[in-house]
Amino acid sequence: MAIVKNLGRTLSQLLQSLGCGCQTSIVPVRCIGVSPRQVTSDASFHSVSFSDTDHPRVLITGGLGQLGVGLAKLLRKRFGKNNVILSDIRKPPDDVFYNGPFIYSDILDYKNLREIVVNNRITWLFHYSALLSAVGEANVPLARAVNITGLHNILDIAAEHSLRLFVPSTIGAFGPTSPRNPTPDLCIQRPRTIYGVSKVHAELMGEYYHYRYGLDFRCLRYPGIISADSQPGGGTTDYAVQIFHDAIKSGKFQCNLKSDTRLPMMYIDDCLKATLDVMEAPAASLSMRTYNISAMSFSPEELVQEVKKHIPELQVTYNVDAVRQSIADSWPMNFDDSNARRDWGWKHDFDLSELVTTMFNILGSDSRVARIN
């Protein structure tokens, strides 16, 4: 025992002689998955500056969802095909697989994620893996695992490897006690869905990692996103995508929300542009880490009237889904996105008329719409 004490005393003196005499404590980060991680209490993580390199190296999780494929196309045009890696747990279709790097990635497997980041020298990470509102309510345990546990893995890896991290949030992050018209960036939230709760959790955890560890976390609250590139994915606002497919295929559409349910919406090109804009914005210009963004706000009836300008004989019925309606009634009617417009110059390009025309131009070129026209 005397030898051990002497060795300990000698080692302590040696360490003090080599430095300032301060001892670095280790703060254990909550262990998720298969690999324990530790972060030093004085750690400081910062994103790589790209002034000295050509382009960021990008990983997109949940890449086969509504936004991932479109974002990959945009980023590959900007940064080069091989600098943007799509990932998912599903097998990609041929047009996705052969248009750029694609790998299998399970966000619940920490070790797998860490290997991907290290082996591919990732510097930017877009985290799109999530179960949406209506689907999440149907399977709360799975939504909790994917939306919360998966997020924890992403945050820890992003902090450990000094990534610039983007995590989308949503209109669903607000609740029935939030101001609805308009809804500001900072207000009471209290969502009533597991999807909304998990997104509030993501906003707060991301901001915590930013202030605690210096993680370059950036987040946008998306409105309902309308896209011709993918099928509806189980979200409450997906009626605004389904109407185009049904109108073209059969000329009949059944809406699962009340005709006067007003929600903020956006065309996908505006959404992807906003996402890239906020990721490229200088950190000094960001007065906050989570922003509202919006382009328009409309009800199902207003959308129907605009669609009928292209397909006048469209037949519409309303079969209200109680779950989706209760979710929509708790969400914002309009977003106040003045902070995004002021801080980093956010500006949308598509209004409702342009959105509808663009959707039919893409979906209807060889279809019923083309024959009618």
Disulfide bonds with the S-S distance in Angstrom:
none
